[in-house]
Amino acid sequence: MGDAERADRAKILVVDDEQPVREVLREILKGEGYAVDCASGGAEALERARAGTYDLVITDVRMADMDGLTLLHELNALSPAPYVIIVTAWPSMDDVLESVRGRAANYLVKPFQVKEVCKVVAETLEGVEY
């Protein structure tokens, strides 16, 4: 299956409490052929993930209702558990270590470049069967 076919079937959930960030990520990923849903916080994302299956969740670390690291741990309890990419504007060693311990697939730092997002998502989803 080619990259374009794979992208058409990958389902991604973008989680960020800042609407502009959600919109930018959604447009980037849709442009790459992914099916994209958005959630404005961790609680909404967890509800959506429990109701449907996502191949990948891209979540901000700092959010009001549930932070991205807590969401990461909750998503790991799902079967099947989606891959998770952690995004933050304020990288810290503690967050990086917690992401690794929580089995995050990757980490992005804001502001990010379009090519960087596409590369990290493609690498994360490489080898996933749809």
Secondary structure, DSSP 4 states (H G I P E B T S, - for coil): --HHHHHHH-EEEEE-S-HHHHHHHHHHHHHTT-EEEEESSHHHHHHHHHHS--SEEEEES--SSS-HHHHHHHHHTSSSPPEEEEEESS--HHHHHHHHHTT-SEEEESS--HHHHHHHHHHHHTT---
